[in-house]
Every structure is written in C-alpha cells, then in structure tokens.
C-alpha cells in the first residue's frame, strides 16, 4: 500500500509541470532554503526483554537545501535533514501492575542527505505551488544515558543507516529574492514543515 501511495504521489508531481503555466523570472536559477518540520519519518526503537513505556521529546526536523533550476519549472539539488530526539524508557518489572521504573534515556539523532527534484507547478502573482521528491541515505546516532544494565538488557539496533526519502507538496509566498514556504507530505523533512528561502541569479559574465 505504501509503495502504491509513493508511486502515485511521484506520478502526480511529475505530471503537474506539464500542465503548468508559469511566468517566473528565468534568471533566478539558484535557491537556498532553511526549514523546520514535524513528525519526520526517521529514527528507530530499542528492543527490551521487559514490557516498556516510552516518552518522546521530539524537537523536530531541521533541513537545509540548495536547488539549481534549469528553467522556470524544473530544478534539482541536495537536501540535508537533522532530526534530534530524546526518548525516556520506563519498564514494568511486574506485568499487570502500574509500577514503572526508569530503564534509560536515549539521545537519538538522524542525519539524512538526499538528492531532490523540485517542480514549480503553478504560479499566481506572488504565490507558487510546487512538488518535491527527495531520495538518499539516512544515518542514525544513539547515545544511552542513565542506563542500568544490571536490571534490564538493552539490545541496540543493528541497523545504523537506511533509505531516506521525502514526498511533499508546498506553497510559497515570495517578494523579490525572498520567500516563505509551507509544505505537507511524508518523509525525513516531516509531514508538515515551513521555512524561508532565497533565490539569486547567475553571475553575469
């Protein structure tokens, strides 16, 4: 089901530019952006020998991207995402009771580096609708704190890297070189994100 959803989303993103009617400034061939997103698809869980509960302090995903546009519609570039989070695990030594004991605190962070394609689908005055697809690799870093190995056994995840991706549709409001954007989708940048970007021209010979 997930694969079908991803393929459908990609088909829509690729089809929209074919019917788009844009009147953008073609000299703006470069774009840099900074973003912040919620509920990124990254990270992993620990496995315990006892029933456990967890409390997640998810700070959010931070991203930075560069895009080079070939024309007013199609651009390619690279995106970096950092998703830090702190997870506190509590165990239940006696099944059926409500007693909780602290197992550990986990500092977990992911770093994703992805190539992306961006399609400006429709522009109306200062507003722009776009689609974006990213693909790359994600690396995880785990640091245990306040761990009590004499009471609980924690088995670290054996996998420390995975496929990184993002599908998103967004809207941008821009004046001159500067723009504010908000996008929704699924992936390493989060299911909802927003940020700022700056467009600049090629250097004149």
Buried (B, 14 or more C-beta within 10 A) or exposed (E): EEEEEBEEBBEEBEEBBEEBEBEBEEEBBBBBBEBBBEEBBBBBEBEBEBEBEEEEEBEBBBBBBBBBBEEBBBBEBBBBBBBBBBBBBBBBEEEEEEEEBBBBBBEBBBBBBBEBBBBBBBBEEEEBBBBBBBBBEBBBEBEBEEBEEEEBEBEEEEEEEBEBBBBBBBBBEBEEEEBEBEBBBBBBBBBBBBBBBBBEEEEEE
